[in-house]
Amino acid sequence: MKLTDKRRQEIVEETQKTGKMNLFPKELEEMMKEFPLYSQDGKREKAKVLVKFFNASGSGTWIALEGDKIEDDIEFFGYCCITDWEYGYFTLKELQGLQDKGFMIEIDLYSTGETLEDFLKQEGQWEEYKATFLKDEEEEEQWFN
């Protein structure tokens, strides 16, 4: 999520006042219009990242690639890790529920990447991703061609 230094500072100050970060700032709401659910199907590592959520107090990373308002919640699809990395769905309320239980779920305000590949390289997870997903893709091509 691209933020100006001023906006980043506003979010940090708001978080310090309230004790927990707002996980749905207006910038994220605007970006979701460009990447609703299913809009990046098949793009895998080339998919654009909406936002990266993480647990500042332990394990847990959620890299949202798509999102939509579903009734009174926001549903995301992305690449996530609590113990193992996998693609999956998660909701804003689930992340807020973790905050309510004392977990420090936050938005990564400082990542500079645009694609899932960029973020995975920053996380040190790119080689593992390639070995898992790109290897499978090569095997599928050999099988069906």
C-alpha positions, 0 to 999 in steps of 0.5 A, a space after each residue: 500500500 503506497 503511503 506518503 510519509 505524512 500519511 504513514 506518520 498519521 497512522 503511526 500516531 493514531 495507533 499510538 493513541 488507540 493502542 491498535 492499528 486501524 486495519 482498513 484505512 481509506 487508501 486500502 478501500 480505494 485500492 480494493 476497487 481496482 482488485 476485487 476478488 477473482 480479478 487477479 486469478 492465474 497471476 500468482 507471483 505477478 499479482 499486485 499486492 493490496 496490503 500486507 498485514 502481519 503480527 508484530 507480536 509473533 508469527 502471522 503474515 497475510 499478503 492480500 492480493 484481492 478484496 471485496 466488501 461482503 455484507 458487513 465484512 471485508 473478504 480478502 484473498 491472498 498468500 498467508 503464513 501462520 505456520 506454513 505459506 499457502 493461498 487462502 481467504 481471510 476476513 478483516 473481522 478475523 484480523 480485528 478479532 486477533 487484535 481484540 485478543 491482544 495480538 499486535 496485527 498491523 499493516 506493513 507501512 514500509 514495504 516497497 514492493 508491488 507484486 507478490 514476488 517483490 514481497 516474498 523476496 523482502 520476506 526471504 520466502 521467494 526460493 521456497 515459493 519457487 520450489 513449491 509453486 513454480 515447480 508444480 507449474 513446470 510439471 503441469 506443463 510437461 504433463 499436459 503438453 
